[in-house]
Amino acid sequence: MSTPMLPADGSYIEMTAYGQTLPDVRVVQATAEMITLSLALDDRPPSDAEVTLRWAAAPRGRYAVKGNVAVIDENRVKVTLTAEPAVEQSRDYVRGGGGEAIVLILPGQAAAEGTIHDLSEGAVRAHFTDVEVSSGDEITLRMQVGDVIVEFPARAVKVSSVRQQIPRRGPLIVELVAVFTAADEHQARIIRRYIFAQQLRSRAASRST
């Protein structure tokens, strides 16, 4: 691997693990075999987790490389690279969304309605209330994407919950990160076109203000 392909020591890159993306992860040291990162303690992925690292590849886009978490030492995480970095086109990492309706279906439970916070072609982060779901659960997710409904089998990879206390005790608020477990290029294209259309509308609105 050539040195120019690697992120510079001290630079900031993006790391995706279990469908959740951290945009500002600092590079401590990068070699052809391993990249050492500095993260907040709460953001560290578990040992052996598969992650994807991305950084700028101007003017063509950005590099992406997969790896596995090999060593965790306090806030330092060492990722062993499992492939050569490759340049991604924008269609390969499109993500956006926010506010769309989503339904979570678990065997033996009533369907739970929620709201999407962040959406990509391979994963979703969403909020629900009073739903019993745990990391590792196999689930089905049905989403309203524009005028179309798409449905994916998925796996919950990160679940956090907190009970509403203010102004009075209320429902259990659940944040779920799930990755889609079965590829469906047709539905992925629907999501991709939807997010691109959102981005175009957002840019047009910014230019008109």
C-alpha positions in Angstrom: 0.0 0.0 0.0 1.5 3.4 -0.9 1.9 6.0 1.7 -0.2 8.7 -0.1 -3.2 6.4 0.1 -3.1 6.4 3.9 -4.6 9.1 6.2 -2.0 11.4 7.7 -1.1 11.0 11.4 -3.1 13.5 13.3 -5.8 13.8 10.7 -9.5 13.1 11.2 -11.4 10.3 9.4 -14.8 8.7 9.5 -15.4 5.3 11.1 -18.5 3.1 10.7 -19.2 0.2 12.9 -22.5 -1.7 13.2 -24.2 0.9 11.0 -23.3 3.8 13.2 -20.9 6.4 11.8 -18.5 8.6 13.8 -17.4 11.5 11.6 -14.4 12.9 13.5 -12.1 10.1 14.6 -8.4 11.1 15.1 -5.6 9.1 13.5 -2.8 8.5 15.9 -0.7 6.4 13.4 -1.3 4.8 10.1 0.7 2.0 8.5 0.1 -0.4 5.7 -1.1 -3.1 8.1 -2.8 -1.1 11.0 -4.4 2.2 11.8 -4.4 3.4 15.4 -7.3 5.7 16.3 -8.1 7.9 19.3 -11.8 7.8 20.3 -14.0 8.8 23.2 -14.4 5.9 25.6 -18.2 5.6 24.9 -17.5 5.5 21.1 -15.1 2.5 21.1 -16.3 -0.5 19.1 -15.8 -3.9 20.7 -12.8 -6.1 20.1 -13.0 -8.0 16.8 -15.7 -5.8 15.5 -15.6 -5.1 11.7 -15.3 -1.4 10.9 -15.0 0.7 7.8 -12.7 3.7 7.7 -13.1 6.6 5.2 -11.0 9.6 4.5 -10.6 12.2 1.7 -9.2 11.2 -1.7 -9.4 14.5 -3.5 -10.4 15.3 -6.1 -12.0 11.9 -6.8 -14.0 11.4 -3.6 -12.8 9.4 -0.6 -11.0 6.2 0.3 -12.7 3.4 2.2 -11.1 0.4 3.8 -12.4 -2.4 6.0 -10.7 -3.7 9.1 -11.1 -5.5 12.4 -10.6 -4.1 15.9 -7.4 -5.8 17.1 -6.4 -3.9 20.3 -8.3 -1.6 22.7 -6.1 0.4 25.1 -8.2 3.0 27.0 -9.1 5.5 24.3 -6.8 4.0 21.7 -8.2 1.5 19.2 -6.0 -0.4 16.8 -7.6 -1.6 13.5 -6.0 -4.3 11.5 -6.7 -3.6 7.8 -8.2 -6.5 5.9 -8.1 -5.0 2.4 -6.5 -2.3 0.3 -8.2 1.2 0.4 -10.5 1.8 -2.5 -12.0 5.0 -3.8 -15.7 5.2 -3.2 -18.2 6.9 -5.5 -20.9 9.1 -3.8 -23.6 6.5 -4.6 -21.7 3.9 -2.4 -21.9 5.8 0.8 -25.1 8.0 0.5 -26.8 8.6 3.8 -29.2 11.1 5.2 -32.9 11.0 6.1 -34.6 12.0 9.3 -38.2 12.2 10.4 -39.5 9.4 8.2 -41.9 6.8 9.7 -40.6 3.3 10.5 -42.2 0.2 11.8 -40.3 -2.5 13.8 -41.6 -6.0 13.7 -40.5 -8.6 16.3 -41.8 -12.1 16.5 -44.4 -12.4 19.3 -44.8 -8.7 19.7 -47.1 -6.0 18.3 -45.6 -3.9 15.6 -43.9 -0.8 17.0 -44.0 2.6 15.2 -41.1 4.9 15.3 -39.2 7.7 13.6 -36.0 7.5 11.5 -33.1 9.6 12.7 -30.5 8.6 10.1 -30.7 6.3 7.1 -28.4 4.7 4.6 -28.6 1.8 2.1 -27.2 -0.6 4.7 -28.4 0.6 8.1 -30.8 2.8 10.0 -30.9 4.6 13.3 -34.4 5.2 14.7 -36.3 6.0 17.8 -39.2 4.1 19.3 -41.2 4.1 22.5 -41.9 1.2 24.9 -40.5 -1.6 22.7 -38.6 -4.6 24.0 -35.6 -5.1 21.7 -32.1 -6.1 22.5 -28.7 -6.0 20.6 -28.5 -9.1 18.4 -32.2 -9.5 17.8 -33.3 -10.4 14.3 -36.1 -8.0 13.3 -38.0 -6.7 10.3 -38.1 -3.0 9.5 -40.7 -1.4 7.3 -40.0 2.2 6.2 -41.9 5.0 4.5 -39.4 6.4 2.0 -41.1 9.3 0.1 -44.1 7.7 -1.5 -42.7 4.2 -1.3 -42.7 1.6 1.5 -39.6 -0.6 1.7 -39.0 -3.6 4.0 -35.8 -5.2 5.1 -34.8 -8.1 7.5 -32.3 -6.6 9.9 -30.2 -7.2 13.0 -30.2 -4.8 16.0 -26.6 -4.0 16.7 -26.9 -1.2 19.3 -29.9 -0.5 21.6 -30.1 2.2 24.2 -33.1 3.3 26.3 -34.0 5.9 28.8 -37.2 6.6 30.7 -38.7 10.0 30.2 -38.8 11.8 33.5 -39.5 15.5 32.7 -42.0 17.1 33.1 -43.3 13.8 34.5 -42.6 10.1 34.2 -43.4 9.0 30.7 -42.7 6.3 28.1 -39.4 4.4 27.6 -37.5 6.1 24.7 -35.5 3.5 22.7 -32.8 4.4 20.2 -32.0 1.5 17.8 -29.2 1.0 15.3 -29.9 -1.9 12.9 -28.1 -3.2 9.9 -29.9 -4.8 7.0 -29.1 -8.5 6.7 -30.3 -9.2 3.2 -29.2 -7.3 0.1 -32.0 -6.0 -2.1 -30.6 -3.7 -4.8 -34.0 -2.6 -5.9 -34.9 -1.2 -2.5 -31.4 0.1 -2.0 -31.8 2.2 -5.2 -35.1 3.5 -3.8 -33.3 4.7 -0.6 -30.4 6.1 -2.6 -32.6 8.1 -5.0 -34.7 9.4 -2.0 -31.6 10.6 -0.1 -30.1 12.2 -3.2 -33.5 14.0 -3.9 -33.5 15.3 -0.3 -29.9 16.6 -0.7 -30.8 18.4 -3.9 -33.8 20.0 -2.3 -31.7 21.1 0.7 -29.1 22.7 -1.6 -31.7 24.4 -3.7 -33.3 25.8 -0.5 -29.9 27.0 0.8 -29.2 28.9 -2.5 -32.6 30.6 -2.5 -32.2 32.0 1.0 
